[in-house]
Amino acid sequence: MLSSLRAAKLLDGFRGAPPADRDALLLLVQRVSALVEALPELLELDLNPVKVLARGQGAVAVDARMRFAPLR
């Protein structure tokens, strides 16, 4: 899935940058998916920006915003 992104070459290291931590990015996507399944009242989730660090150093969501359905 990540290889199909237009920015995929940036994850492999570009212009001297180290390769990104693809495993950490995949784990973040899996965790967000699990969160969406566990919380059906979650209407919106915005993680912006997500910084993918060098291989072995992880990925960080710098800012997050969530919107939930109103309580009934």
Biopython code that builds the backbone (N, CA, C, O; Angstrom):
import numpy as np
from Bio.PDB.StructureBuilder import StructureBuilder

atoms = [
    (1, "MET", "N", (0.829, -1.185, 0.000)),
    (1, "MET", "CA", (0.000, 0.000, 0.000)),
    (1, "MET", "C", (0.880, 1.259, 0.000)),
    (1, "MET", "O", (0.628, 2.197, -0.756)),
    (2, "LEU", "N", (1.897, 1.271, 0.839)),
    (2, "LEU", "CA", (2.751, 2.455, 0.894)),
    (2, "LEU", "C", (3.513, 2.675, -0.410)),
    (2, "LEU", "O", (3.784, 3.812, -0.797)),
    (3, "SER", "N", (3.850, 1.598, -1.069)),
    (3, "SER", "CA", (4.610, 1.709, -2.317)),
    (3, "SER", "C", (3.804, 2.364, -3.427)),
    (3, "SER", "O", (4.381, 2.880, -4.384)),
    (4, "SER", "N", (2.480, 2.355, -3.316)),
    (4, "SER", "CA", (1.647, 2.950, -4.357)),
    (4, "SER", "C", (1.472, 4.459, -4.184)),
    (4, "SER", "O", (0.921, 5.116, -5.067)),
    (5, "LEU", "N", (1.925, 5.010, -3.078)),
    (5, "LEU", "CA", (1.807, 6.448, -2.847)),
    (5, "LEU", "C", (2.746, 7.223, -3.758)),
    (5, "LEU", "O", (3.834, 6.752, -4.092)),
    (6, "ARG", "N", (2.321, 8.408, -4.153)),
    (6, "ARG", "CA", (3.194, 9.261, -4.973)),
    (6, "ARG", "C", (4.461, 9.640, -4.216)),
    (6, "ARG", "O", (5.513, 9.839, -4.823)),
    (7, "ALA", "N", (4.364, 9.738, -2.908)),
    (7, "ALA", "CA", (5.503, 10.133, -2.083)),
    (7, "ALA", "C", (6.335, 8.941, -1.610)),
    (7, "ALA", "O", (7.180, 9.095, -0.729)),
    (8, "ALA", "N", (6.114, 7.773, -2.172)),
    (8, "ALA", "CA", (6.801, 6.555, -1.711)),
    (8, "ALA", "C", (8.314, 6.689, -1.771)),
    (8, "ALA", "O", (9.009, 6.179, -0.892)),
    (9, "LYS", "N", (8.835, 7.358, -2.778)),
    (9, "LYS", "CA", (10.290, 7.474, -2.883)),
    (9, "LYS", "C", (10.869, 8.291, -1.725)),
    (9, "LYS", "O", (12.040, 8.127, -1.383)),
    (10, "LEU", "N", (10.068, 9.162, -1.125)),
    (10, "LEU", "CA", (10.536, 9.915, 0.039)),
    (10, "LEU", "C", (10.756, 8.995, 1.238)),
    (10, "LEU", "O", (11.630, 9.251, 2.067)),
    (11, "LEU", "N", (9.962, 7.923, 1.329)),
    (11, "LEU", "CA", (10.099, 6.974, 2.433)),
    (11, "LEU", "C", (11.363, 6.132, 2.307)),
    (11, "LEU", "O", (11.863, 5.609, 3.303)),
    (12, "ASP", "N", (11.876, 6.000, 1.107)),
    (12, "ASP", "CA", (13.074, 5.193, 0.872)),
    (12, "ASP", "C", (14.357, 5.987, 1.041)),
    (12, "ASP", "O", (15.450, 5.447, 0.870)),
    (13, "GLY", "N", (14.236, 7.247, 1.370)),
    (13, "GLY", "CA", (15.400, 8.122, 1.461)),
    (13, "GLY", "C", (15.507, 8.876, 0.152)),
    (13, "GLY", "O", (15.471, 8.272, -0.920)),
    (14, "PHE", "N", (15.635, 10.153, 0.226)),
    (14, "PHE", "CA", (15.615, 10.988, -0.979)),
    (14, "PHE", "C", (16.550, 12.157, -0.755)),
    (14, "PHE", "O", (16.486, 12.829, 0.274)),
    (15, "ARG", "N", (17.422, 12.397, -1.726)),
    (15, "ARG", "CA", (18.372, 13.515, -1.654)),
    (15, "ARG", "C", (19.171, 13.512, -0.357)),
    (15, "ARG", "O", (19.321, 14.543, 0.298)),
    (16, "GLY", "N", (19.674, 12.354, -0.002)),
    (16, "GLY", "CA", (20.536, 12.242, 1.176)),
    (16, "GLY", "C", (19.816, 12.002, 2.488)),
    (16, "GLY", "O", (20.468, 11.776, 3.508)),
    (17, "ALA", "N", (18.496, 12.045, 2.493)),
    (17, "ALA", "CA", (17.744, 11.783, 3.728)),
    (17, "ALA", "C", (17.792, 10.282, 4.025)),
    (17, "ALA", "O", (17.831, 9.471, 3.100)),
    (18, "PRO", "N", (17.790, 9.910, 5.297)),
    (18, "PRO", "CA", (17.799, 8.484, 5.626)),
    (18, "PRO", "C", (16.447, 7.845, 5.299)),
    (18, "PRO", "O", (15.430, 8.537, 5.261)),
    (19, "PRO", "N", (16.431, 6.546, 5.065)),
    (19, "PRO", "CA", (15.152, 5.861, 4.838)),
    (19, "PRO", "C", (14.229, 6.022, 6.046)),
    (19, "PRO", "O", (14.685, 6.044, 7.190)),
    (20, "ALA", "N", (12.947, 6.134, 5.781)),
    (20, "ALA", "CA", (11.954, 6.341, 6.841)),
    (20, "ALA", "C", (11.606, 5.026, 7.525)),
    (20, "ALA", "O", (11.858, 3.944, 6.994)),
    (21, "ASP", "N", (11.030, 5.142, 8.696)),
    (21, "ASP", "CA", (10.602, 3.985, 9.476)),
    (21, "ASP", "C", (9.235, 3.510, 8.968)),
    (21, "ASP", "O", (8.198, 3.835, 9.547)),
    (22, "ARG", "N", (9.253, 2.743, 7.886)),
    (22, "ARG", "CA", (8.010, 2.249, 7.274)),
    (22, "ARG", "C", (7.203, 1.398, 8.254)),
    (22, "ARG", "O", (5.975, 1.473, 8.274)),
    (23, "ASP", "N", (7.891, 0.585, 9.069)),
    (23, "ASP", "CA", (7.180, -0.273, 10.024)),
    (23, "ASP", "C", (6.379, 0.568, 11.012)),
    (23, "ASP", "O", (5.251, 0.216, 11.356)),
    (24, "ALA", "N", (6.952, 1.670, 11.466)),
    (24, "ALA", "CA", (6.246, 2.545, 12.403)),
    (24, "ALA", "C", (5.041, 3.200, 11.734)),
    (24, "ALA", "O", (3.992, 3.357, 12.359)),
    (25, "LEU", "N", (5.186, 3.580, 10.476)),
    (25, "LEU", "CA", (4.061, 4.178, 9.750)),
    (25, "LEU", "C", (2.946, 3.162, 9.563)),
    (25, "LEU", "O", (1.773, 3.490, 9.739)),
    (26, "LEU", "N", (3.297, 1.941, 9.210)),
    (26, "LEU", "CA", (2.284, 0.891, 9.069)),
    (26, "LEU", "C", (1.580, 0.621, 10.395)),
    (26, "LEU", "O", (0.364, 0.432, 10.426)),
    (27, "LEU", "N", (2.335, 0.604, 11.482)),
    (27, "LEU", "CA", (1.741, 0.389, 12.800)),
    (27, "LEU", "C", (0.777, 1.524, 13.143)),
    (27, "LEU", "O", (-0.287, 1.279, 13.712)),
    (28, "LEU", "N", (1.134, 2.745, 12.807)),
    (28, "LEU", "CA", (0.241, 3.883, 13.044)),
    (28, "LEU", "C", (-1.062, 3.720, 12.269)),
    (28, "LEU", "O", (-2.139, 3.961, 12.814)),
    (29, "VAL", "N", (-0.977, 3.318, 11.014)),
    (29, "VAL", "CA", (-2.179, 3.107, 10.201)),
    (29, "VAL", "C", (-3.036, 1.991, 10.800)),
    (29, "VAL", "O", (-4.261, 2.109, 10.844)),
    (30, "GLN", "N", (-2.406, 0.913, 11.260)),
    (30, "GLN", "CA", (-3.146, -0.190, 11.878)),
    (30, "GLN", "C", (-3.833, 0.254, 13.159)),
    (30, "GLN", "O", (-4.976, -0.125, 13.413)),
    (31, "ARG", "N", (-3.152, 1.047, 13.961)),
    (31, "ARG", "CA", (-3.735, 1.516, 15.222)),
    (31, "ARG", "C", (-4.898, 2.469, 14.985)),
    (31, "ARG", "O", (-5.897, 2.417, 15.703)),
    (32, "VAL", "N", (-4.778, 3.334, 13.992)),
    (32, "VAL", "CA", (-5.885, 4.227, 13.649)),
    (32, "VAL", "C", (-7.079, 3.399, 13.179)),
    (32, "VAL", "O", (-8.217, 3.688, 13.547)),
    (33, "SER", "N", (-6.829, 2.387, 12.381)),
    (33, "SER", "CA", (-7.896, 1.502, 11.915)),
    (33, "SER", "C", (-8.586, 0.809, 13.084)),
    (33, "SER", "O", (-9.813, 0.721, 13.119)),
    (34, "ALA", "N", (-7.806, 0.320, 14.035)),
    (34, "ALA", "CA", (-8.373, -0.337, 15.217)),
    (34, "ALA", "C", (-9.183, 0.653, 16.047)),
    (34, "ALA", "O", (-10.230, 0.295, 16.587)),
    (35, "LEU", "N", (-8.712, 1.889, 16.154)),
    (35, "LEU", "CA", (-9.434, 2.923, 16.898)),
    (35, "LEU", "C", (-10.789, 3.199, 16.268)),
    (35, "LEU", "O", (-11.791, 3.334, 16.970)),
    (36, "VAL", "N", (-10.818, 3.283, 14.947)),
    (36, "VAL", "CA", (-12.069, 3.537, 14.231)),
    (36, "VAL", "C", (-13.057, 2.387, 14.456)),
    (36, "VAL", "O", (-14.253, 2.624, 14.626)),
    (37, "GLU", "N", (-12.571, 1.171, 14.458)),
    (37, "GLU", "CA", (-13.454, 0.021, 14.694)),
    (37, "GLU", "C", (-13.942, -0.021, 16.131)),
    (37, "GLU", "O", (-15.088, -0.394, 16.382)),
    (38, "ALA", "N", (-13.099, 0.354, 17.071)),
    (38, "ALA", "CA", (-13.458, 0.280, 18.493)),
    (38, "ALA", "C", (-14.390, 1.415, 18.926)),
    (38, "ALA", "O", (-15.138, 1.270, 19.893)),
    (39, "LEU", "N", (-14.346, 2.532, 18.219)),
    (39, "LEU", "CA", (-15.150, 3.703, 18.592)),
    (39, "LEU", "C", (-16.044, 4.123, 17.437)),
    (39, "LEU", "O", (-15.690, 5.039, 16.695)),
    (40, "PRO", "N", (-17.191, 3.479, 17.264)),
    (40, "PRO", "CA", (-18.071, 3.846, 16.150)),
    (40, "PRO", "C", (-18.593, 5.279, 16.249)),
    (40, "PRO", "O", (-19.044, 5.841, 15.251)),
    (41, "GLU", "N", (-18.536, 5.867, 17.426)),
    (41, "GLU", "CA", (-18.988, 7.255, 17.586)),
    (41, "GLU", "C", (-17.947, 8.265, 17.088)),
    (41, "GLU", "O", (-18.225, 9.463, 17.038)),
    (42, "LEU", "N", (-16.768, 7.797, 16.725)),
    (42, "LEU", "CA", (-15.741, 8.664, 16.171)),
    (42, "LEU", "C", (-16.123, 9.026, 14.734)),
    (42, "LEU", "O", (-16.172, 8.163, 13.858)),
    (43, "LEU", "N", (-16.391, 10.310, 14.505)),
    (43, "LEU", "CA", (-16.826, 10.768, 13.187)),
    (43, "LEU", "C", (-15.668, 11.256, 12.332)),
    (43, "LEU", "O", (-15.672, 11.075, 11.114)),
    (44, "GLU", "N", (-14.671, 11.877, 12.966)),
    (44, "GLU", "CA", (-13.540, 12.442, 12.244)),
    (44, "GLU", "C", (-12.276, 12.259, 13.051)),
    (44, "GLU", "O", (-12.292, 12.332, 14.279)),
    (45, "LEU", "N", (-11.189, 12.022, 12.357)),
    (45, "LEU", "CA", (-9.876, 11.968, 12.985)),
    (45, "LEU", "C", (-8.895, 12.612, 12.029)),
    (45, "LEU", "O", (-8.762, 12.183, 10.882)),
    (46, "ASP", "N", (-8.216, 13.629, 12.492)),
    (46, "ASP", "CA", (-7.242, 14.338, 11.675)),
    (46, "ASP", "C", (-5.905, 14.303, 12.386)),
    (46, "ASP", "O", (-5.773, 14.861, 13.475)),
    (47, "LEU", "N", (-4.917, 13.663, 11.798)),
    (47, "LEU", "CA", (-3.550, 13.652, 12.313)),
    (47, "LEU", "C", (-2.723, 14.459, 11.318)),
    (47, "LEU", "O", (-2.511, 14.027, 10.185)),
    (48, "ASN", "N", (-2.262, 15.623, 11.741)),
    (48, "ASN", "CA", (-1.582, 16.498, 10.797)),
    (48, "ASN", "C", (-0.632, 17.428, 11.536)),
    (48, "ASN", "O", (-1.067, 18.220, 12.372)),
    (49, "PRO", "N", (0.630, 17.342, 11.246)),
    (49, "PRO", "CA", (1.300, 16.398, 10.354)),
    (49, "PRO", "C", (1.685, 15.119, 11.093)),
    (49, "PRO", "O", (1.713, 15.069, 12.322)),
    (50, "VAL", "N", (1.975, 14.108, 10.318)),
    (50, "VAL", "CA", (2.578, 12.887, 10.840)),
    (50, "VAL", "C", (4.017, 12.881, 10.353)),
    (50, "VAL", "O", (4.276, 12.908, 9.150)),
    (51, "LYS", "N", (4.943, 12.844, 11.289)),
    (51, "LYS", "CA", (6.363, 12.813, 10.932)),
    (51, "LYS", "C", (6.848, 11.377, 11.043)),
    (51, "LYS", "O", (6.747, 10.754, 12.099)),
    (52, "VAL", "N", (7.370, 10.868, 9.952)),
    (52, "VAL", "CA", (7.948, 9.529, 9.948)),
    (52, "VAL", "C", (9.453, 9.727, 10.063)),
    (52, "VAL", "O", (10.092, 10.300, 9.180)),
    (53, "LEU", "N", (9.994, 9.248, 11.155)),
    (53, "LEU", "CA", (11.408, 9.457, 11.444)),
    (53, "LEU", "C", (12.269, 8.419, 10.720)),
    (53, "LEU", "O", (11.756, 7.574, 9.986)),
    (54, "ALA", "N", (13.555, 8.495, 10.934)),
    (54, "ALA", "CA", (14.479, 7.554, 10.300)),
    (54, "ALA", "C", (14.179, 6.135, 10.772)),
    (54, "ALA", "O", (13.631, 5.931, 11.855)),
    (55, "ARG", "N", (14.543, 5.166, 9.951)),
    (55, "ARG", "CA", (14.285, 3.754, 10.238)),
    (55, "ARG", "C", (14.694, 3.410, 11.675)),
    (55, "ARG", "O", (15.809, 3.698, 12.111)),
    (56, "GLY", "N", (13.756, 2.786, 12.393)),
    (56, "GLY", "CA", (13.998, 2.382, 13.768)),
    (56, "GLY", "C", (13.682, 3.443, 14.803)),
    (56, "GLY", "O", (13.797, 3.182, 16.001)),
    (57, "GLN", "N", (13.282, 4.651, 14.369)),
    (57, "GLN", "CA", (13.027, 5.741, 15.318)),
    (57, "GLN", "C", (11.557, 6.097, 15.469)),
    (57, "GLN", "O", (11.216, 6.940, 16.298)),
    (58, "GLY", "N", (10.680, 5.478, 14.693)),
    (58, "GLY", "CA", (9.256, 5.660, 14.893)),
    (58, "GLY", "C", (8.597, 6.686, 13.998)),
    (58, "GLY", "O", (9.189, 7.197, 13.047)),
    (59, "ALA", "N", (7.353, 6.968, 14.336)),
    (59, "ALA", "CA", (6.534, 7.971, 13.654)),
    (59, "ALA", "C", (5.754, 8.723, 14.723)),
    (59, "ALA", "O", (5.363, 8.147, 15.738)),
    (60, "VAL", "N", (5.532, 10.002, 14.492)),
    (60, "VAL", "CA", (4.887, 10.841, 15.496)),
    (60, "VAL", "C", (3.781, 11.661, 14.842)),
    (60, "VAL", "O", (4.002, 12.320, 13.826)),
    (61, "ALA", "N", (2.590, 11.614, 15.434)),
    (61, "ALA", "CA", (1.513, 12.524, 15.029)),
    (61, "ALA", "C", (1.708, 13.796, 15.853)),
    (61, "ALA", "O", (1.539, 13.781, 17.072)),
    (62, "VAL", "N", (2.058, 14.877, 15.196)),
    (62, "VAL", "CA", (2.377, 16.121, 15.899)),
    (62, "VAL", "C", (1.114, 16.765, 16.465)),
    (62, "VAL", "O", (1.143, 17.333, 17.557)),
    (63, "ASP", "N", (0.027, 16.681, 15.741)),
    (63, "ASP", "CA", (-1.230, 17.279, 16.190)),
    (63, "ASP", "C", (-2.363, 16.334, 15.797)),
    (63, "ASP", "O", (-2.306, 15.670, 14.762)),
    (64, "ALA", "N", (-3.381, 16.288, 16.633)),
    (64, "ALA", "CA", (-4.527, 15.418, 16.349)),
    (64, "ALA", "C", (-5.818, 16.143, 16.719)),
    (64, "ALA", "O", (-5.875, 16.905, 17.685)),
    (65, "ARG", "N", (-6.844, 15.882, 15.925)),
    (65, "ARG", "CA", (-8.172, 16.433, 16.211)),
    (65, "ARG", "C", (-9.175, 15.325, 15.975)),
    (65, "ARG", "O", (-9.146, 14.657, 14.942)),
    (66, "MET", "N", (-10.076, 15.131, 16.951)),
    (66, "MET", "CA", (-11.125, 14.119, 16.832)),
    (66, "MET", "C", (-12.480, 14.784, 17.015)),
    (66, "MET", "O", (-12.638, 15.724, 17.792)),
    (67, "ARG", "N", (-13.453, 14.264, 16.273)),
    (67, "ARG", "CA", (-14.841, 14.721, 16.441)),
    (67, "ARG", "C", (-15.701, 13.492, 16.640)),
    (67, "ARG", "O", (-15.642, 12.533, 15.870)),
    (68, "PHE", "N", (-16.507, 13.541, 17.698)),
    (68, "PHE", "CA", (-17.370, 12.414, 18.052)),
    (68, "PHE", "C", (-18.829, 12.767, 17.839)),
    (68, "PHE", "O", (-19.206, 13.938, 17.867)),
    (69, "ALA", "N", (-19.638, 11.754, 17.629)),
    (69, "ALA", "CA", (-21.090, 11.937, 17.545)),
    (69, "ALA", "C", (-21.602, 12.407, 18.902)),
    (69, "ALA", "O", (-21.063, 12.008, 19.935)),
    (70, "PRO", "N", (-22.623, 13.239, 18.916)),
    (70, "PRO", "CA", (-23.175, 13.702, 20.200)),
    (70, "PRO", "C", (-23.766, 12.536, 20.991)),
    (70, "PRO", "O", (-24.261, 11.563, 20.423)),
    (71, "LEU", "N", (-23.700, 12.662, 22.308)),
    (71, "LEU", "CA", (-24.291, 11.648, 23.174)),
    (71, "LEU", "C", (-25.812, 11.685, 23.031)),
    (71, "LEU", "O", (-26.404, 12.751, 22.862)),
    (72, "ARG", "N", (-26.428, 10.522, 23.101)),
    (72, "ARG", "CA", (-27.889, 10.487, 22.998)),
    (72, "ARG", "C", (-28.507, 10.186, 24.326)),
    (72, "ARG", "O", (-29.731, 10.115, 24.436)),
]
sb = StructureBuilder()
sb.init_structure("model")
sb.init_model(0)
sb.init_chain("A")
sb.init_seg("    ")
for serial, (resi, resn, name, xyz) in enumerate(atoms, 1):
    if name == "N":
        sb.init_residue(resn, " ", resi, " ")
    sb.init_atom(name, np.array(xyz, "f"), 0.0, 1.0, " ", f" {name:<3s}", serial, name[0])
structure = sb.get_structure()
